[in-house]
């Protein structure tokens, strides 16, 4: 049986090249009969284009048979990902331009100006309707989970509390958690799928039986 879905890709980065394994699902019928082979990994090397807009590579997959053996194919599969802006840029003055944040079903945009310490202040003059691209979510408790933010060549993930001031028109963002995304792929959940951080790239891989892939 042939592959029915990509599960995820894990590996390491060196320069413009990402080397690792792409993990795939075979048909669900094999989940019980061949549990060790139902999800299988194949070697894959991805190379970023010179303009930084796409990464592309090839891998040789295989077919799974009823005796649970995998026979490698004789031809390679080409896979290409197109960059989609999911990483926010942090300016040298630590200003954060949030182009799309979704709260209770509505998409907003706003600039957060750095104040001091772990505090940012929302520039209310920049409040507006967010763009139609990928949005970060704002929880009901007003926690902003910004999982990919680029600052001076490094990629960070952080969580920020949005606090109401005595002045109801003032929103203060307080940084409560930050971590540096290292030079390896880091996986977390993204709308029920897997979110892959690789440098300034962030990809949502499709989940099984729901293979709308966002790249």
C-alpha positions in Angstrom: 0.0 0.0 0.0 1.2 3.5 -0.8 1.6 6.5 1.6 -1.7 8.3 2.4 -0.4 11.3 4.5 2.7 13.1 5.7 2.9 13.1 9.5 5.9 15.2 10.3 9.6 15.9 9.5 12.4 16.0 12.0 16.1 16.8 11.6 18.8 19.4 11.9 19.9 22.5 10.0 23.2 23.4 8.5 23.4 26.6 6.4 20.7 26.4 3.7 20.2 22.7 4.1 17.8 20.7 6.4 18.6 17.0 6.8 16.4 14.5 8.5 13.5 12.1 8.1 10.0 12.6 6.8 7.5 10.4 8.7 4.5 9.2 6.8 1.2 7.3 7.4 0.2 4.2 5.4 -3.5 3.3 5.2 -5.2 3.1 8.6 -5.9 -0.7 8.0 -2.3 -1.3 8.8 -2.4 0.5 12.1 -3.4 -2.7 13.8 -1.8 -5.4 11.6 1.6 -3.6 11.2 1.8 -1.1 14.1 5.6 -0.7 13.8 5.5 0.0 10.1 2.2 2.0 9.9 4.2 5.2 10.6 7.6 5.0 8.8 10.4 7.5 8.3 12.4 8.0 5.1 15.6 10.1 4.7 15.0 13.6 3.3 17.2 16.6 2.6 15.6 20.0 2.0 17.5 22.9 0.5 16.3 26.5 0.8 16.2 28.6 -2.4 18.5 31.6 -2.8 15.6 34.0 -2.4 14.5 32.3 0.9 11.0 31.7 -0.3 10.9 28.0 -0.9 12.6 24.8 0.4 12.6 21.7 -1.8 14.0 18.2 -1.7 13.5 14.6 -2.8 13.0 11.4 -0.9 12.7 7.7 -1.8 9.6 6.2 -0.1 8.4 2.6 0.0 5.2 0.5 -0.2 3.9 -1.5 2.8 2.7 -5.1 2.1 0.4 -7.3 4.0 3.3 -9.2 5.6 4.5 -5.9 7.1 7.5 -5.6 4.8 8.4 -2.3 3.2 9.8 -2.4 -0.3 11.6 0.8 -1.3 10.4 2.5 -4.5 12.7 2.9 -7.5 11.8 6.5 -8.1 12.1 9.5 -5.8 9.3 11.9 -4.6 9.8 15.6 -5.0 8.5 17.8 -2.1 8.4 21.6 -2.1 7.3 24.0 0.6 6.5 27.6 0.0 7.2 30.1 2.7 4.2 31.5 4.6 4.6 34.4 7.0 4.0 32.9 10.4 6.9 34.4 12.2 6.6 37.9 13.7 9.5 40.4 13.4 10.8 42.2 16.5 12.5 45.5 15.7 15.8 46.6 17.2 13.9 48.9 19.6 11.9 45.7 20.6 8.7 47.0 19.0 6.5 44.0 18.0 4.1 44.4 15.0 1.3 42.0 15.6 -0.3 41.7 12.1 -3.0 39.3 13.1 -4.2 38.1 16.5 -7.6 36.3 16.9 -9.7 36.9 20.0 -13.1 35.4 20.4 -13.5 34.9 16.6 -12.4 38.4 15.6 -9.0 39.2 14.0 -7.0 42.2 15.2 -3.7 43.9 14.5 -1.7 46.2 16.8 1.8 47.4 17.5 3.3 46.7 20.9 5.9 49.3 22.0 8.6 48.2 24.5 8.4 50.1 27.8 11.0 48.5 30.2 11.8 45.2 31.9 9.2 42.7 30.7 6.5 45.2 29.8 5.2 46.3 26.4 2.4 48.9 25.8 -0.1 48.5 23.0 -0.2 51.5 20.6 -4.0 52.0 20.4 -3.7 54.1 17.3 -2.6 51.0 15.4 -5.6 48.9 16.5 -7.4 47.5 13.4 -8.7 44.5 11.7 -6.1 41.8 11.2 -5.0 40.5 7.8 -6.4 37.2 6.4 -3.1 35.3 7.0 -2.2 33.1 9.8 -3.2 34.5 13.2 -1.8 33.9 16.7 -4.6 33.2 19.2 -5.4 35.3 22.3 -6.9 33.1 25.0 -10.0 34.2 27.0 -7.6 35.0 29.9 -5.8 37.4 27.5 -2.6 35.3 27.2 -0.9 35.9 23.9 1.1 32.9 22.7 3.6 34.1 20.2 5.3 30.9 19.3 7.6 32.4 16.6 9.2 35.8 16.8 12.5 36.8 15.0 14.9 39.2 16.7 18.4 39.9 15.4 18.6 36.6 13.6 17.4 34.4 16.5 13.9 32.9 16.7 12.1 33.0 20.0 8.8 31.8 21.4 7.1 33.5 24.2 3.9 34.0 26.1 2.6 37.4 27.1 -0.1 38.4 29.5 -2.3 41.3 28.2 -3.1 43.4 31.3 -5.7 46.1 31.6 -4.5 49.3 33.1 -6.6 51.8 35.3 -7.1 53.6 32.0 -9.4 51.2 30.1 -7.9 52.3 26.8 -4.4 51.1 27.8 -3.3 47.6 27.3 0.0 46.4 28.8 1.8 43.3 27.7 3.8 41.4 30.4 6.3 38.8 29.2 5.9 35.7 31.4 7.8 33.0 29.4 10.4 33.1 26.7 12.6 30.5 25.1 15.1 30.4 22.2 14.3 28.0 19.4 17.6 26.3 18.8 19.2 25.2 15.5 17.1 22.0 15.5 13.5 21.4 14.6 11.1 21.9 17.4 7.6 20.4 17.2 4.4 21.5 18.9 0.7 21.5 18.2 -0.8 23.8 15.7 -4.5 23.7 15.1 -4.6 19.9 15.6 -1.5 19.4 13.4 2.2 19.7 14.0 4.0 23.0 13.9 7.6 22.8 12.8 10.0 25.6 13.6 13.1 25.6 11.5 15.0 28.9 11.7 12.5 31.5 10.7 10.3 28.9 9.1 7.1 27.6 10.7 5.1 24.9 9.0 1.8 23.3 9.9 1.8 19.7 8.7 -1.4 17.9 8.0 -2.9 15.5 10.5 -4.1 12.1 9.4 -7.5 12.1 7.7 -7.4 15.9 7.5 -4.6 16.6 5.0 -5.1 20.3 4.3 -1.4 21.2 4.4 -0.5 24.8 5.3 3.0 25.8 4.1 
